[in-house]
Structure formats: structure tokens, C-alpha cells
């Protein structure tokens, strides 16, 4: 069938509804997925809150059952709940109908095999693309069955198993769901665990139109009302998620957004205290603080390409304990090597309770040691040419081409890489002083833009 090849990306399928992602494409993807993995058992299917997620899920499920395979339909769930469902119920695979944090006109699919093994372009998505384009898949002689599977309560109990609920102290917490499901999921966990948490809700009613814009807390302009509410409500801290709730972000009690890069150092130390000597995965966007935290805690740092599927592959290959991305993804070996948006929230509450500490104090030291630019996106006409020019200009630095181009000097380093999900070139830079960070950020950015 005729299909836009650009929807098949590095670690998911994503495009605009209905021009490149629609019910016909969803049906074909369901059939191609079955043809590729040849599942011996049921496939778990979930969906996010987007306006057309239900229709796409229906077509996807029809494609799977028409291929003779049974489906467990979990309805509205977060992406990390899909990973839990596939792993916990030992299904033969799973597909989440979601476009994550993209604007409402976007749609897509995240696919995993048994044991929540993520599919990348190289390990399945390209093959799905070829099968969809080939378009010769046929209906099975026997239809598969479809069953409903409610997983919210079991998921909530599982998440609570990562902490000791009885030691959690009373907190007042702003919860920003960005109109996804995270607010309702967090409340369910709090209720089931009988946690002494006073929730101050923000954008917690699911709304697939995303009325306040792109549902991504990583975008600076989307943080304004979040950090303001934390400060104005005198909350102890705030937690925000993207629309499909697999990325999590924090704001301290003073109303300051805490970059995941800095908070990840706390999670790394917490994990390695329980499991010393283990490997921890990090990505090339920002590295110094993470390497420090890993080594100081007796762990072994291992670098990976950016992207949830690539990091999961690396974790499995290295049997790594934990992984953290500066984009807000947090991964655990004991969570089927997958990312979860709720475990970090529980761990931070437990850490603050045990140490009787304020969130701002946990990251003050590392924030004063390494200064970061934030992720800056630029559109360029020729990505490869720009990357080559960067290598030439900064040839006296230590260069890595693991993911785009990374250049490191003694007092600053940066990475310029193409986006895997959008037509952009992304710059991230860190330095050992605020002044140097700003100077080098502007210098590299001006060079990128020509």
C-alpha cells in the first residue's frame, strides 16, 4: 500500500492524522506486526488520550485479530503501563497508540516484543515498514479473540512496591499531567498506598486537544504555570509528566524547575547505594555530572545513543541497573529494562522523607558545578554538511560520532545531533561556569545557523 515512509522512525512510528497516520495504516501495521514477530500468545494494546486514539486502536486491533492473534485491550493507559502490562502478564508483545508529547494532530505507535523488548528501526520498525508497503497480507482463516484487561490497580501496587509507603512523610505536591493520564494514575497510586500526599492538581483532566499547547514539560514555555503554582501554593515540590506519562520532571519548593540532568544524579546515587558496582547508562547530551555521580557511588558508566529503544537495547546488552536521559526518561533493569514515569516520583518522595530534605538542597551542589544550555533546536537545510563543518571547526577537541557530533574540552563540551522524531538539529552544551556556557552556546549556535 502507499504509505508515507517518514512515519517509520528510529524508535517508533509517528505522523500526522489523517494524512500519514490513519485507520487504514493502523490496520496494516497490526497485520505487519503479527507477520513480523509471529507471536505465540496475546498482544497487549493500549492508547493515550488523543482524539483519534480510540479509532486507531480499533483498526490496529482489527488488523491483529484478523491475522488470527488474540488481543488484550487495556484501553486508556500510559506508555509505561504498556511495558508493565507486557512484562507482568507475559504477553507475546504490545503496542501503544500514542504520539507521546507531540501536538494533537500527531499520532503513532510504540511497539514492543515479548518481555517489553523495544523495537527500533533496525530491529523491527524497518521490517514493519516493508511489510506495510508490500501490502500483500491476508486475513487469517480464524479470527483472534479480543479481551479487556484492566491493569491500573495492579500497576499501582507494583509501583508502590519500589518504596516503603509507610515511611513517606506528608507532602503537598503540585501534579501537572499536561492533560494526559498521569494525574489520575498518580492519584490512584496515592490512594491505594494510602500515602499522606495532598495533591494540588494542574491540567489533570484528560483532554486530547491539549488546549494549552504541546504537552511537553521539557519545553520552557510550558513550565511557567507549573512552577508558578508550586510557589504560589506553598507546595513542597511539583511533578510534571508529558502526555503519555513516560517522562517525568520536577520543580523544587522555591518554584525552580529542576532539569532532569541534575535530578538524575540523585536517582543514580539512590540506585547504586542499593546495588553497588552496577553499570549505569547515560546519553551524550550532558555527561559530566552523571559520570561523577556514577563513579562516586562505585558504579560503572556506560554511554548510549539517545532514544528510548536504543537505551533499552544497551541496557539489556550490558545488563545495566539503571539509565537516565536528560529528556526525562528514566529506565530500570527491574522494570523490564524500560522507562517509567512513576517510579522516579515515588523514589524522590521516599528520598526526601528519609533524609528530611528539601528538593532544592538535593541538587544545589551539582547545579553550581555544571551549567547547561538546555536543548536548543535549529532547522538547517543540510544536516550532514553542518555536522561535518562542526567536526572541522572543533577538530582540536575530543570528538565522538556516537550520536550526531559530540565535542569535549576541559572546560566545556557539547553535542549536536539530528532529532529522531522531528526535522531538527539539537544542541546541548555544558560548561564549568555560567559565563563560559553562555559564550560557547552562542558561538556554536551561530555556527549552526550559518
C-alpha angles and dihedrals in degrees: 000000000000109000135162104256092205092074090072102083141173096281109359145015113260137162147129121298124262101357099060103004116045142133094280091053091045091054092049091048090053091053094043092049091054093046091051103046097028092210121217096206142007129333119222115222126190136165142205128233098270116132096250099034093102093052092047091047090052092053092044091051091048090053090052097045092043085059089059098256127127121239132210105207111205095176117203110016139140119257092250089053087061090057090049092048095050092046100039098044093037096231122174092248144317145227128203117203101219146119091205112213098350121120118278097266089064125089138170152135137266112202133197135177126221115314088027093282105172121233118229127187089263095045104046115324094083089050091051088051092053092048092049091049091047088056098190100118114130137207115266120244088238123043121227120239128247124217133177117239121190108202105163097099096043090047091050092050090049092052090050088055089070092068142031101256093194093066097052110116124218111281135177106218133184108220117200113186096173087228093301128110100273096097093054092043092050091050091050090053092047092049096047092046092044088228117179093238125141106206121211102196125218123177090341098141107093112245121167092200089068091215095197095053136259107009096229122118089196089074105089096222090056091060098062101089091036096057091039092055092049090054098039093048093048089234123171091235142323134243125202132183135190119247097276091041099230093115123061133195135184140213121199127232091266093060096257118140109234111218111230088235090068098039091050088068088064092049091047092053091046093051095044092049088063095037109028122193096024128135120258123196123220134172130235099250094087120358118154100081092044094050089049092051093046095048095041088054093049096254132132117245117219123182125220139180116268117266136077096253094048092048091049090051090050092048092053093046091051097032085231121187098218145356133199131193125197087230092071101264114133122189134198132194089216090053092065090275087291137128122259130189097198104048093066090051090054093044094051091050090050093047092050090047095049095045096036087226139146117242092236091059093054093065104027096099097047092044090056092050103049125032120200134200099216118234111304118193125208131180113223131178097226116028096182093050092051092049090050091051090051091053090051097046095047097035091129090066128078104272129202126182097189090119116003109314125320121188124190133192130169095266105026141019137182144186127212113190138161115251116251092210106032138037094257143112111227126209124197120174135177131188141175094248134036092234094052092046092055093044095050093040091057092043095052093041092053089050092051092051091047 
